[in-house]
Amino acid sequence: MENDLWSRTLPDDDGLYAALLSREAAYDGRVFVAVRSTRIFCRLSCPAPKPLRRNCRFHATVAACLAEGCRPCRRCNPLGEVAPAHAALLEALRDDPGRRWSEADLVARGHDPSTLRRAFRRQFGATFLELARQARLAQGARHLEQGGAVIAAQLEAGFDSGSGFRAAFQRLTGHPPAALGGPASLRTAFLTTPLGDMITVCDDRAVFLLEFAGRKALPREMRALSRAAKGRIGLGRTAMTDRLETALARYFAGECADFALPLAPLGTPFQKEVWAALRRLPVGATTTYGRLAAGLGRPEAVRAVAAANGANPLAILVPCHRVIGADGALTGYGGGLWRKDSLIALERRIAAAGAGGGESLDGASVSA
């Protein structure tokens, strides 16, 4: 479970699986189960035959289930907990992720675009059109990762024009797609997680970047990496990409938060000092900028610590989401506060199970 506001009073995943087996309706609307083997998500009270425990992942929101690539069950109708008009849009996006949506399409369906923007951003951390655009770009990028031509990726992503696809891709990654082709020492890939698509840059030895696809700083970070690597950056996967994907799957399954991966983020010595301190925080713990600065022996450097925290290019791996306000409230997070809340809650559950811990920041060189 990833939503702290709901998970505080809920059993762990084994308890939720027991509730699924007994079809307890008390959790309807509070918990959903995403089934890996069938790519379907359900209420716990669903009358359908029950999946094996290893195929189940429990989530507090419909959005998290959709992000896993799961479709709503037609027997128990889990989308009934979402406003019917919004549920219809989510179903349409899941059925046709390559469709090019516009505000005119939304108006034709009876929606007021400004009201819909606010509603989706409040519940999912992104507007419906942003979710649709990310789905299309991810679809096209995966085609490019597999060696496809730009024009084929453009069509796969549902873009009518090559210029539109190239511009959208460049806004997302900081590079036009053609610039990421050919031989390269660094490789860019899209990874699917329960909290949405992430973009990673790896070589065979280390992870250089991991960000949620909607983060505004991503294009700037990609350009900086490209400069540091003298343009040797392309699309595709490495052995390290596969290791990272496996580690993230275990993390989101609540099995382990110990990312034993070599990391090579670009940053100043001070930024790397802050990021190393973040990785030493115990799983399930949180801190403040003031306590982080004091722990580094620089109590006067609160603003500099906050800036370094915000410049972190390795989401989750360097857990900047563990920094909260001095009053205990959630503070800004580039991936969205709803994701920050989800990550903190997930790690509390991992800590309660005694799985995973922090480690020192690896100092690998980007130019290697």
C-alpha positions as CSV (number, residue, x, y, z in Angstrom):
1,M,0.0,0.0,0.0
2,E,1.4,3.4,-0.9
3,N,-1.1,6.0,0.5
4,D,-0.1,6.9,4.1
5,L,-3.4,8.6,4.9
6,W,-5.3,5.3,4.3
7,S,-2.6,2.7,5.1
8,R,-2.2,3.7,8.7
9,T,-5.3,1.8,9.7
10,L,-4.9,-1.1,7.2
11,P,-3.3,-4.5,7.6
12,D,-0.1,-5.3,5.7
13,D,-0.2,-6.9,2.3
14,D,-0.6,-10.4,3.7
15,G,-3.6,-9.3,5.7
16,L,-5.0,-7.6,2.6
17,Y,-4.5,-10.8,0.6
18,A,-6.5,-12.6,3.3
19,A,-9.2,-10.0,2.9
20,L,-9.2,-10.6,-0.8
21,L,-9.6,-14.3,-0.3
22,S,-12.6,-13.7,2.0
23,R,-14.0,-11.0,-0.3
24,E,-14.3,-8.4,2.5
25,A,-16.3,-5.4,1.2
26,A,-15.1,-3.2,4.1
27,Y,-12.0,-2.2,2.0
28,D,-13.9,-1.2,-1.2
29,G,-12.8,2.2,-2.3
30,R,-9.8,2.2,0.1
31,V,-7.7,-0.6,-1.4
32,F,-7.4,-2.1,-4.9
33,V,-5.5,-5.2,-6.0
34,A,-3.5,-5.2,-9.2
35,V,-2.9,-8.7,-10.6
36,R,0.3,-9.1,-12.6
37,S,-0.7,-12.3,-14.3
38,T,-3.9,-11.0,-15.8
39,R,-3.1,-7.2,-15.9
40,I,-6.5,-6.5,-14.3
41,F,-7.2,-4.6,-11.0
42,C,-10.1,-5.3,-8.7
43,R,-11.9,-4.5,-5.5
44,L,-11.0,-6.9,-2.7
45,S,-14.7,-8.0,-2.7
46,C,-14.5,-9.1,-6.4
47,P,-16.3,-12.4,-6.9
48,A,-13.8,-13.6,-9.6
49,P,-11.4,-16.5,-8.9
50,K,-8.6,-15.4,-6.6
51,P,-5.0,-14.9,-8.0
52,L,-1.9,-16.3,-6.4
53,R,-0.3,-14.1,-3.6
54,R,2.8,-13.6,-5.6
55,N,0.8,-12.0,-8.5
56,C,-0.9,-9.4,-6.2
57,R,0.1,-5.8,-5.6
58,F,-2.1,-3.6,-3.4
59,H,-2.7,0.1,-4.0
60,A,-4.6,2.9,-2.5
61,T,-5.6,4.6,-5.8
62,V,-6.9,3.7,-9.2
63,A,-4.1,5.7,-10.7
64,A,-1.4,3.4,-9.2
65,C,-3.2,0.4,-10.7
66,L,-3.5,2.1,-14.1
67,A,0.2,3.0,-14.0
68,E,1.0,-0.7,-13.7
69,G,-0.7,-1.3,-17.0
70,C,-3.7,-2.9,-15.5
71,R,-7.3,-2.7,-16.8
72,P,-10.3,-2.4,-14.5
73,C,-12.2,-5.6,-13.8
74,R,-15.6,-5.8,-15.5
75,R,-17.1,-7.9,-12.8
76,C,-16.4,-5.7,-9.7
77,N,-16.1,-2.4,-11.5
78,P,-13.3,-0.7,-9.4
79,L,-13.7,2.5,-11.3
80,G,-17.1,2.9,-9.7
81,E,-15.2,4.7,-6.9
82,V,-14.0,7.4,-9.4
83,A,-16.4,10.0,-10.8
84,P,-18.1,8.2,-13.7
85,A,-17.0,10.8,-16.2
86,H,-13.4,10.6,-15.1
87,A,-13.5,6.8,-15.1
88,A,-14.6,6.8,-18.7
89,L,-11.6,8.9,-19.6
90,L,-9.2,6.7,-17.8
91,E,-10.6,3.6,-19.4
92,A,-10.3,5.2,-22.8
93,L,-6.7,6.1,-22.1
94,R,-5.9,2.6,-21.0
95,D,-7.6,1.1,-24.0
96,D,-5.8,3.3,-26.5
97,P,-2.6,4.9,-25.0
98,G,-1.6,6.1,-28.4
99,R,-4.6,8.3,-29.0
100,R,-3.9,12.0,-29.4
101,W,-6.3,13.8,-27.1
102,S,-7.2,17.5,-27.3
103,E,-9.3,19.9,-25.2
104,A,-11.9,19.7,-28.1
105,D,-12.2,16.0,-27.4
106,L,-12.9,16.6,-23.8
107,V,-15.5,19.3,-24.6
108,A,-17.2,16.9,-27.0
109,R,-17.5,14.5,-24.1
110,G,-19.2,17.1,-22.0
111,H,-16.2,18.2,-19.8
112,D,-15.2,21.7,-18.9
113,P,-11.4,21.6,-19.5
114,S,-10.4,23.9,-16.6
115,T,-12.5,21.9,-14.1
116,L,-11.2,18.6,-15.4
117,R,-7.6,19.9,-15.2
118,R,-8.1,20.8,-11.5
119,A,-9.8,17.5,-10.7
120,F,-7.1,15.3,-12.3
121,R,-4.2,17.3,-10.9
122,R,-5.7,17.1,-7.4
123,Q,-6.2,13.3,-7.6
124,F,-3.4,12.1,-9.9
125,G,-0.8,14.9,-9.8
126,A,-1.2,15.6,-13.5
127,T,-3.9,16.7,-15.9
128,F,-5.6,14.1,-18.1
129,L,-3.9,15.6,-21.2
130,E,-0.5,15.4,-19.5
131,L,-1.2,11.7,-18.6
132,A,-2.2,11.1,-22.3
133,R,0.9,12.8,-23.6
134,Q,3.3,10.9,-21.3
135,A,1.6,7.6,-22.4
136,R,2.1,8.4,-26.1
137,L,5.7,9.5,-25.7
138,A,6.6,6.5,-23.6
139,Q,5.0,4.3,-26.3
140,G,7.1,5.9,-29.0
141,A,10.3,5.9,-26.9
142,R,10.0,2.2,-26.3
143,H,9.8,1.7,-30.0
144,L,13.0,3.7,-30.4
145,E,14.7,1.7,-27.6
146,Q,14.1,-1.4,-29.7
147,G,15.9,0.1,-32.7
148,G,12.9,1.4,-34.5
149,A,13.0,4.4,-36.9
150,V,11.9,7.8,-35.7
151,I,9.1,7.9,-38.2
152,A,7.8,4.6,-36.9
153,A,8.1,5.7,-33.3
154,Q,6.2,8.9,-34.3
155,L,3.3,6.8,-35.7
156,E,3.5,4.4,-32.7
157,A,3.1,7.4,-30.4
158,G,0.1,8.7,-32.3
159,F,1.7,11.9,-33.5
160,D,0.5,13.2,-36.9
161,S,3.7,15.1,-37.6
162,G,7.3,14.3,-37.1
163,S,8.0,17.9,-35.9
164,G,5.3,17.5,-33.2
165,F,6.8,14.2,-32.0
166,R,10.4,15.5,-32.0
167,A,9.3,18.7,-30.1
168,A,7.4,16.8,-27.5
169,F,10.2,14.2,-27.1
170,Q,12.8,17.0,-26.7
171,R,10.6,18.8,-24.1
172,L,10.5,15.5,-22.2
173,T,14.1,14.4,-22.4
174,G,16.1,17.5,-23.5
175,H,17.1,15.9,-26.8
176,P,15.4,15.3,-30.2
177,P,15.0,11.6,-30.8
178,A,17.6,11.5,-33.6
179,A,20.2,12.8,-31.2
180,L,19.8,9.7,-29.0
181,G,20.4,7.2,-31.8
182,G,23.6,5.4,-32.8
183,P,26.6,4.3,-30.7
184,A,26.7,5.7,-27.2
185,S,28.3,5.1,-23.8
186,L,25.1,6.1,-21.9
187,R,21.7,4.7,-22.6
188,T,18.2,6.2,-21.9
189,A,15.2,4.0,-21.2
190,F,11.7,4.3,-19.9
191,L,10.7,2.2,-16.9
192,T,7.1,1.6,-15.8
193,T,6.3,1.8,-12.1
194,P,3.2,1.9,-10.0
195,L,3.6,5.7,-9.6
196,G,4.0,6.4,-13.3
197,D,6.7,6.2,-16.1
198,M,10.3,7.0,-15.1
199,I,13.3,7.8,-17.3
200,T,16.7,6.4,-16.5
201,V,20.2,6.9,-18.0
202,C,22.7,4.1,-17.3
203,D,25.9,2.7,-18.7
204,D,27.1,-0.8,-18.0
205,R,28.5,0.2,-14.7
206,A,26.3,2.8,-13.0
207,V,23.0,4.7,-12.9
208,F,23.4,8.3,-13.8
209,L,19.8,9.5,-13.7
210,L,16.3,8.3,-12.6
211,E,13.4,10.7,-12.8
212,F,9.6,10.6,-13.1
213,A,8.7,11.5,-16.7
214,G,6.8,14.7,-15.7
215,R,9.6,16.3,-13.7
216,K,10.2,19.8,-15.0
217,A,14.0,19.6,-14.4
218,L,14.4,16.5,-16.5
219,P,15.3,18.2,-19.9
220,R,17.9,20.3,-18.2
221,E,19.4,17.2,-16.5
222,M,19.5,15.3,-19.7
223,R,21.3,18.1,-21.5
224,A,23.9,18.3,-18.7
225,L,24.5,14.6,-18.9
226,S,24.9,14.8,-22.7
227,R,27.5,17.6,-22.3
228,A,29.4,15.6,-19.7
229,A,29.4,12.5,-21.9
230,K,30.4,14.5,-25.0
231,G,27.2,13.6,-26.7
232,R,27.7,9.8,-26.2
233,I,24.1,9.3,-25.0
234,G,21.5,7.1,-26.8
235,L,18.3,5.2,-26.4
236,G,18.3,1.6,-25.2
237,R,19.0,-0.6,-22.2
238,T,22.2,-1.8,-20.5
239,A,22.8,-4.6,-17.9
240,M,22.5,-1.9,-15.3
241,T,19.1,-0.8,-16.6
242,D,17.9,-4.4,-16.0
243,R,19.4,-4.4,-12.5
244,L,17.7,-1.1,-11.7
245,E,14.3,-2.3,-13.1
246,T,14.5,-5.5,-10.9
247,A,15.5,-3.4,-7.8
248,L,12.6,-1.0,-8.4
249,A,10.1,-3.9,-8.8
250,R,11.2,-5.3,-5.4
251,Y,11.0,-1.9,-3.9
252,F,7.4,-1.2,-5.0
253,A,6.4,-4.7,-4.0
254,G,7.5,-3.8,-0.5
255,E,10.3,-6.4,-0.4
256,C,13.4,-4.3,-0.1
257,A,14.6,-0.7,-0.1
258,D,18.3,-1.5,-0.2
259,F,19.4,-0.3,-3.7
260,A,22.9,-1.9,-3.9
261,L,23.6,-0.2,-7.2
262,P,26.6,2.0,-8.2
263,L,25.4,5.5,-8.8
264,A,27.1,8.3,-10.7
265,P,25.1,11.5,-10.5
266,L,26.4,14.8,-11.8
267,G,26.8,17.4,-9.0
268,T,29.1,19.6,-7.0
269,P,31.1,18.1,-4.1
270,F,28.6,19.8,-1.7
271,Q,25.6,18.4,-3.5
272,K,27.1,14.9,-3.4
273,E,27.7,15.3,0.3
274,V,24.0,16.1,0.8
275,W,22.9,13.2,-1.3
276,A,25.2,10.9,0.6
277,A,23.6,12.0,3.8
278,L,20.2,11.4,2.4
279,R,21.1,7.8,1.5
280,R,22.3,7.2,5.1
281,L,18.8,8.0,6.4
282,P,17.1,4.8,7.7
283,V,14.3,3.5,5.6
284,G,11.0,4.7,7.0
285,A,12.6,7.7,8.6
286,T,12.1,11.4,7.6
287,T,14.1,14.5,8.3
288,T,14.1,18.3,7.8
289,Y,16.4,20.6,6.0
290,G,17.5,22.0,9.3
291,R,18.4,18.6,10.8
292,L,20.1,17.5,7.6
293,A,22.3,20.7,7.6
294,A,23.1,20.2,11.3
295,G,24.1,16.6,10.6
296,L,26.5,17.8,8.0
297,G,28.1,20.2,10.5
298,R,26.7,23.2,8.6
299,P,23.6,24.4,10.5
300,E,23.8,27.7,8.7
301,A,23.5,26.1,5.3
302,V,19.8,25.2,5.4
303,R,19.0,26.9,2.0
304,A,22.0,25.4,0.3
305,V,21.0,21.9,1.6
306,A,17.4,22.5,0.3
307,A,18.8,23.5,-3.1
308,A,21.0,20.4,-3.3
309,N,18.0,18.3,-2.3
310,G,15.9,19.8,-5.1
311,A,18.7,19.2,-7.6
312,N,18.9,15.5,-6.9
313,P,18.8,13.6,-10.3
314,L,18.2,10.1,-8.8
315,A,14.7,9.9,-7.5
316,I,14.0,7.1,-5.0
317,L,17.6,5.9,-5.1
318,V,18.8,9.1,-3.4
319,P,15.7,9.6,-1.2
320,C,15.1,13.3,-1.3
321,H,11.4,12.5,-0.7
322,R,12.3,11.7,3.0
323,V,12.8,15.5,3.7
324,I,9.6,17.1,5.2
325,G,8.7,20.4,6.7
326,A,9.8,21.3,10.3
327,D,6.1,21.1,11.2
328,G,5.8,17.6,9.8
329,A,3.9,18.7,6.7
330,L,4.9,17.5,3.2
331,T,7.1,20.0,1.3
332,G,7.7,20.4,-2.4
333,Y,8.7,17.4,-4.5
334,G,9.6,17.4,-8.2
335,G,7.6,14.2,-8.8
336,G,4.5,15.6,-7.1
337,L,3.4,15.6,-3.5
338,W,1.1,12.6,-4.1
339,R,4.1,10.6,-5.1
340,K,6.1,11.8,-2.1
341,D,3.3,10.7,0.3
342,S,3.1,7.3,-1.4
343,L,6.9,6.7,-1.2
344,I,7.1,7.7,2.5
345,A,4.2,5.3,3.3
346,L,5.7,2.5,1.3
347,E,9.0,2.8,3.1
348,R,7.3,2.8,6.5
349,R,5.8,-0.5,5.6
350,I,9.1,-1.8,4.4
351,A,10.8,-0.7,7.6
352,A,8.1,-2.3,9.7
353,A,8.9,-5.6,7.8
354,G,12.6,-5.1,8.5
355,A,13.6,-5.0,4.9
356,G,16.3,-2.8,3.4
357,G,18.5,0.1,4.5
358,G,20.7,3.0,3.3
359,E,24.2,3.0,1.9
360,S,26.9,5.5,1.0
361,L,26.7,7.3,-2.4
362,D,28.9,5.8,-5.0
363,G,31.4,8.2,-6.6
364,A,31.7,6.8,-10.1
365,S,32.7,9.3,-12.8
366,V,30.4,10.3,-15.6
367,S,33.2,10.5,-18.1
368,A,34.3,6.9,-17.6
